[in-house]
Amino acid sequence: MPWTHDDYPPSLQNFTAPIRDKAVEIANALLEEGYDEGRAIAIATARAKEWGEDRHKQIRKKGH
C-alpha cells in the first residue's frame, strides 16, 4: 500500500514533516522494488533519519 503525506504508517507520526515525507518517499520506492511493508518502513525510517541528520534538520517533533 503506497503512503502519502497525509496517510503514512503510525510509526512515523512523531517525526517532523520533512523527515516523515522523505521516509514515505523512500518506503514507496522500496515497495515498488518488492520489499514487504515492514521491511520498507524500517529501511525508510533509518535512511530518512540519516538524510535529515546530514542536512541538520530536526528529526522528531518537539517533546518526542
C-alpha positions as a Markdown table, in Angstrom:
| # | Residue | x | y | z |
|---|---|---|---|---|
| 1 | Met | 0.0 | 0.0 | 0.0 |
| 2 | Pro | 1.6 | 3.3 | -1.0 |
| 3 | Trp | 1.6 | 6.0 | 1.6 |
| 4 | Thr | 1.1 | 9.8 | 1.2 |
| 5 | His | 1.9 | 13.0 | 3.1 |
| 6 | Asp | -1.5 | 12.6 | 4.9 |
| 7 | Asp | -1.7 | 8.8 | 5.1 |
| 8 | Tyr | 1.5 | 7.2 | 6.5 |
| 9 | Pro | 2.5 | 4.4 | 8.9 |
| 10 | Pro | 1.8 | 5.2 | 12.6 |
| 11 | Ser | 5.5 | 4.6 | 13.4 |
| 12 | Leu | 6.3 | 7.9 | 11.5 |
| 13 | Gln | 3.9 | 10.1 | 13.5 |
| 14 | Asn | 6.5 | 11.6 | 15.9 |
| 15 | Phe | 8.8 | 12.7 | 13.1 |
| 16 | Thr | 8.9 | 16.2 | 11.7 |
| 17 | Ala | 7.2 | 16.6 | 8.3 |
| 18 | Pro | 10.4 | 16.7 | 6.2 |
| 19 | Ile | 11.7 | 13.5 | 7.7 |
| 20 | Arg | 8.3 | 11.8 | 7.5 |
| 21 | Asp | 7.9 | 12.8 | 3.9 |
| 22 | Lys | 11.3 | 11.6 | 3.0 |
| 23 | Ala | 10.6 | 8.2 | 4.8 |
| 24 | Val | 7.3 | 7.9 | 2.8 |
| 25 | Glu | 9.1 | 8.6 | -0.4 |
| 26 | Ile | 11.8 | 6.0 | 0.3 |
| 27 | Ala | 9.3 | 3.4 | 1.6 |
| 28 | Asn | 7.1 | 3.8 | -1.5 |
| 29 | Ala | 10.2 | 3.3 | -3.7 |
| 30 | Leu | 11.1 | 0.2 | -1.7 |
| 31 | Leu | 7.6 | -1.2 | -2.1 |
| 32 | Glu | 7.9 | -0.8 | -5.9 |
| 33 | Glu | 11.1 | -2.8 | -5.7 |
| 34 | Gly | 9.3 | -5.7 | -4.0 |
| 35 | Tyr | 10.1 | -5.1 | -0.3 |
| 36 | Asp | 7.4 | -6.1 | 2.2 |
| 37 | Glu | 5.8 | -3.2 | 4.1 |
| 38 | Gly | 7.5 | -3.9 | 7.5 |
| 39 | Arg | 11.0 | -4.0 | 5.9 |
| 40 | Ala | 10.3 | -1.0 | 3.7 |
| 41 | Ile | 9.2 | 1.1 | 6.7 |
| 42 | Ala | 12.3 | 0.1 | 8.8 |
| 43 | Ile | 14.7 | 0.8 | 6.0 |
| 44 | Ala | 13.0 | 4.1 | 5.0 |
| 45 | Thr | 12.9 | 5.3 | 8.6 |
| 46 | Ala | 16.7 | 4.7 | 9.0 |
| 47 | Arg | 17.5 | 6.3 | 5.7 |
| 48 | Ala | 15.2 | 9.3 | 6.4 |
| 49 | Lys | 16.8 | 9.9 | 9.8 |
| 50 | Glu | 20.3 | 9.8 | 8.1 |
| 51 | Trp | 19.1 | 12.2 | 5.4 |
| 52 | Gly | 17.8 | 14.6 | 8.0 |
| 53 | Glu | 21.0 | 14.4 | 10.1 |
| 54 | Asp | 23.1 | 15.1 | 7.0 |
| 55 | Arg | 21.1 | 18.3 | 6.4 |
| 56 | His | 21.0 | 19.3 | 10.1 |
| 57 | Lys | 17.2 | 19.0 | 10.2 |
| 58 | Gln | 15.2 | 18.4 | 13.3 |
| 59 | Ile | 14.3 | 14.7 | 13.3 |
| 60 | Arg | 11.5 | 14.4 | 15.8 |
| 61 | Lys | 8.7 | 16.7 | 16.8 |
| 62 | Lys | 9.4 | 18.7 | 20.0 |
| 63 | Gly | 8.6 | 16.7 | 23.1 |
| 64 | His | 9.2 | 13.3 | 21.4 |
